[in-house]
Amino acid sequence: MQQGNNESKGQVRATRIISNYEMLKAIEASGELNRPPIATPQVSFPSLNDAIEGFMGGEFVVITGATGSGKTLFAQTMTKDFCSNGTIPLWFTYEVAPQYFLRQFARNAIDLQFYMPEELTPYSIGWVVEIIKRAKDKFETNVVFIDHLHYLFDLNMPSNPSLRIGNIVRILKRLAVELDIVIFIICHTTKVKIQDDEEIGLHMIRDSSLIAQEADTAIFVYREVKNEGATESSRSIIKVCKARRTGIMNKVIPTVKVEKELKELERNE
């Protein structure tokens, strides 16, 4: 019978094979079954928090929607919630320049402190991974926002973009597990504008189906359009298209833009 190489055989010998009962006992002993979530958006989005039961370490979360639908605003609002709960985010704001991005946050709000690289290096997933590891080690960062996916690779490279994207999201997913953090990534849809909320779904994520496959949670942000597409209202929805841990699918939550934040509408509205 053919044998594997020495390294593979060594790995097999070093790994015990145990029963499901032993595995469950080990998990119970570690406290993992009762561990609270790392981050909760319960202030601004209580229904979202109920649906997903908070965000847990090791999760890869996709935020998607058409251009101008409020994806970044949604992530900024969650950042405020997380900071107020003692969670320390790290932000890669490729799409919005820092001087405009930071206008969404009060200058004197000490409890809303988070971290950003002083300079950004585009098209380098290796650089992003290194910055995340440094932030985790130095600042105990446990939540990361990346805005957005298409700044992590060069679209002009001749190789298959779908496979390259799949490799990037898998690297990020494994990093979330390794560091016990939550990684949020914003990505665009195939359509620039969506006229009908019935179109909303994971099939609309641009370039690669592997994005949705790797996601533990996928959230679609959709801004309401009126007057045959001529104007947009302050109202929108967030739709939980996928939540692997809780099994929730297609949960729709009405929201409204209030000044510099996106807020869930009162449940009796």
ABEGO torsion letter per residue (X at the ends): XBBBBAAAAAAAAABBBBBAAAAAAAAAAAGAAABBBABBAAAABAAAAAAAGEBBBGBBBBBBEBBGAGAAAAAAAAAAAAAAAGBBBBBBBAABBAAAAAAABBAABAAABBBBBABBBBGBAAAAAAAAAAAAAAAGBABBBBOBAAAABBAABABBAAAAAAAAAAAAAAAAAAAGBBBBBBBBBABABBABAAABEAAABBGBAAAAAABABBBBBBBBBBGGGABBBABBBBBBABBAAAGBBGBBBBBBBBEABBBBBBAAX
